[in-house]
């Protein structure tokens, strides 16, 4: 699993990538300077909440790209986990997608990874609980309902 993350991290413009399972486990190859696990978890929860809201709307996401002045968060929400990639603004999205598609196919064929996935609930609904969200995010969930 970590070797696939390292492949993704080798794409020019990628700062780091990590996997966040729906049960809360975070797997990463390395943390860039200035980041800690709490930062990863906060980013991952935001990513999962967005994906869960789209699930609730019966409009599943396969990829989304959040652009900021100094970087990008590109996420691939899967059923039991989320692949989250932190990038520089000028990352080659075409090269990144190619690398991600190969990595995801390899993970799908990896028996150890699949065994780990079998222990994870596929639903992201638990991330849309009021106690897990700030007031602004919760207001958005209520609108979606």
One Martini backbone bead per residue (centre of mass of N, CA, C, O) as a GRO file, in nm:
protein
  145
    1UNK     BB    1   0.060   0.062  -0.023
    2UNK     BB    2   0.301   0.257   0.015
    3UNK     BB    3   0.413   0.218  -0.275
    4UNK     BB    4   0.174   0.363  -0.415
    5UNK     BB    5   0.215   0.634  -0.276
    6UNK     BB    6   0.503   0.680  -0.383
    7UNK     BB    7   0.422   0.695  -0.678
    8UNK     BB    8   0.242   0.942  -0.647
    9UNK     BB    9   0.466   1.126  -0.511
   10UNK     BB   10   0.649   1.127  -0.786
   11UNK     BB   11   0.480   1.333  -0.893
   12UNK     BB   12   0.490   1.628  -1.019
   13UNK     BB   13   0.350   1.829  -0.746
   14UNK     BB   14   0.352   1.626  -0.518
   15UNK     BB   15   0.353   1.613  -0.173
   16UNK     BB   16   0.110   1.405  -0.094
   17UNK     BB   17  -0.027   1.086   0.017
   18UNK     BB   18  -0.342   0.925   0.127
   19UNK     BB   19  -0.519   0.695   0.334
   20UNK     BB   20  -0.874   0.685   0.425
   21UNK     BB   21  -1.057   0.513   0.620
   22UNK     BB   22  -1.386   0.480   0.737
   23UNK     BB   23  -1.254   0.398   1.038
   24UNK     BB   24  -0.980   0.614   1.060
   25UNK     BB   25  -0.747   0.513   0.908
   26UNK     BB   26  -0.409   0.607   0.839
   27UNK     BB   27  -0.218   0.607   0.526
   28UNK     BB   28   0.135   0.671   0.481
   29UNK     BB   29   0.452   0.740   0.359
   30UNK     BB   30   0.470   1.062   0.412
   31UNK     BB   31   0.541   1.366   0.577
   32UNK     BB   32   0.530   1.675   0.537
   33UNK     BB   33   0.631   1.959   0.618
   34UNK     BB   34   0.384   2.085   0.851
   35UNK     BB   35   0.267   1.803   0.919
   36UNK     BB   36   0.010   1.610   1.076
   37UNK     BB   37  -0.222   1.387   1.166
   38UNK     BB   38  -0.446   1.594   1.228
   39UNK     BB   39  -0.447   1.718   0.947
   40UNK     BB   40  -0.523   1.467   0.790
   41UNK     BB   41  -0.793   1.413   0.934
   42UNK     BB   42  -0.929   1.679   0.863
   43UNK     BB   43  -0.917   1.646   0.560
   44UNK     BB   44  -1.060   1.370   0.543
   45UNK     BB   45  -1.330   1.451   0.671
   46UNK     BB   46  -1.403   1.659   0.458
   47UNK     BB   47  -1.400   1.466   0.219
   48UNK     BB   48  -1.615   1.266   0.330
   49UNK     BB   49  -1.845   1.468   0.364
   50UNK     BB   50  -1.874   1.537   0.069
   51UNK     BB   51  -1.922   1.249  -0.033
   52UNK     BB   52  -2.173   1.195   0.149
   53UNK     BB   53  -2.351   1.416   0.027
   54UNK     BB   54  -2.349   1.295  -0.259
   55UNK     BB   55  -2.471   1.028  -0.179
   56UNK     BB   56  -2.740   1.149  -0.074
   57UNK     BB   57  -2.790   1.265  -0.382
   58UNK     BB   58  -2.714   1.039  -0.589
   59UNK     BB   59  -2.396   1.164  -0.651
   60UNK     BB   60  -2.129   1.026  -0.716
   61UNK     BB   61  -1.790   1.042  -0.661
   62UNK     BB   62  -1.456   1.002  -0.820
   63UNK     BB   63  -1.362   1.309  -0.829
   64UNK     BB   64  -1.182   1.583  -0.665
   65UNK     BB   65  -1.100   1.948  -0.686
   66UNK     BB   66  -0.924   2.157  -0.465
   67UNK     BB   67  -0.860   2.501  -0.494
   68UNK     BB   68  -0.577   2.695  -0.412
   69UNK     BB   69  -0.333   2.921  -0.394
   70UNK     BB   70  -0.108   2.686  -0.259
   71UNK     BB   71  -0.310   2.446  -0.365
   72UNK     BB   72  -0.421   2.095  -0.366
   73UNK     BB   73  -0.713   1.878  -0.346
   74UNK     BB   74  -0.718   1.537  -0.437
   75UNK     BB   75  -0.999   1.313  -0.467
   76UNK     BB   76  -1.079   0.949  -0.407
   77UNK     BB   77  -1.379   0.815  -0.357
   78UNK     BB   78  -1.446   0.525  -0.212
   79UNK     BB   79  -1.623   0.300  -0.044
   80UNK     BB   80  -1.385   0.240   0.207
   81UNK     BB   81  -1.208   0.478   0.081
   82UNK     BB   82  -0.954   0.746   0.059
   83UNK     BB   83  -0.785   0.929  -0.182
   84UNK     BB   84  -0.533   1.169  -0.090
   85UNK     BB   85  -0.405   1.471  -0.254
   86UNK     BB   86  -0.128   1.683  -0.221
   87UNK     BB   87  -0.073   1.988  -0.407
   88UNK     BB   88   0.030   2.175  -0.639
   89UNK     BB   89  -0.111   2.389  -0.863
   90UNK     BB   90   0.087   2.263  -1.117
   91UNK     BB   91  -0.008   1.992  -1.154
   92UNK     BB   92  -0.025   1.700  -1.341
   93UNK     BB   93  -0.322   1.562  -1.393
   94UNK     BB   94  -0.272   1.348  -1.607
   95UNK     BB   95  -0.039   1.201  -1.461
   96UNK     BB   96  -0.190   1.149  -1.201
   97UNK     BB   97  -0.424   0.979  -1.312
   98UNK     BB   98  -0.253   0.755  -1.425
   99UNK     BB   99  -0.121   0.674  -1.156
  100UNK     BB  100  -0.383   0.623  -0.997
  101UNK     BB  101  -0.508   0.403  -1.175
  102UNK     BB  102  -0.281   0.201  -1.127
  103UNK     BB  103  -0.288   0.195  -0.817
  104UNK     BB  104  -0.587   0.105  -0.787
  105UNK     BB  105  -0.556  -0.159  -0.944
  106UNK     BB  106  -0.343  -0.280  -0.755
  107UNK     BB  107  -0.517  -0.270  -0.496
  108UNK     BB  108  -0.745  -0.452  -0.606
  109UNK     BB  109  -0.527  -0.701  -0.635
  110UNK     BB  110  -0.466  -0.680  -0.332
  111UNK     BB  111  -0.521  -0.897  -0.077
  112UNK     BB  112  -0.444  -0.735   0.174
  113UNK     BB  113  -0.617  -0.489   0.110
  114UNK     BB  114  -0.889  -0.641   0.085
  115UNK     BB  115  -0.892  -0.742   0.374
  116UNK     BB  116  -0.903  -0.462   0.502
  117UNK     BB  117  -1.167  -0.370   0.359
  118UNK     BB  118  -1.360  -0.592   0.486
  119UNK     BB  119  -1.348  -0.422   0.777
  120UNK     BB  120  -1.505  -0.192   0.625
  121UNK     BB  121  -1.732   0.032   0.607
  122UNK     BB  122  -1.899   0.178   0.331
  123UNK     BB  123  -2.016   0.397   0.496
  124UNK     BB  124  -2.034   0.771   0.544
  125UNK     BB  125  -2.264   0.864   0.745
  126UNK     BB  126  -2.104   0.905   1.019
  127UNK     BB  127  -1.990   1.193   0.907
  128UNK     BB  128  -2.311   1.318   0.930
  129UNK     BB  129  -2.279   1.408   1.224
  130UNK     BB  130  -2.314   1.667   1.428
  131UNK     BB  131  -2.061   1.597   1.620
  132UNK     BB  132  -1.862   1.597   1.341
  133UNK     BB  133  -1.956   1.906   1.303
  134UNK     BB  134  -1.991   2.205   1.201
  135UNK     BB  135  -2.232   2.439   1.167
  136UNK     BB  136  -2.202   2.491   0.862
  137UNK     BB  137  -2.206   2.194   0.769
  138UNK     BB  138  -2.476   2.116   0.898
  139UNK     BB  139  -2.650   2.314   0.735
  140UNK     BB  140  -2.594   2.173   0.466
  141UNK     BB  141  -2.717   1.900   0.537
  142UNK     BB  142  -3.005   2.008   0.587
  143UNK     BB  143  -3.046   2.098   0.292
  144UNK     BB  144  -3.006   1.815   0.161
  145UNK     BB  145  -3.257   1.688   0.311
   0.00000   0.00000   0.00000
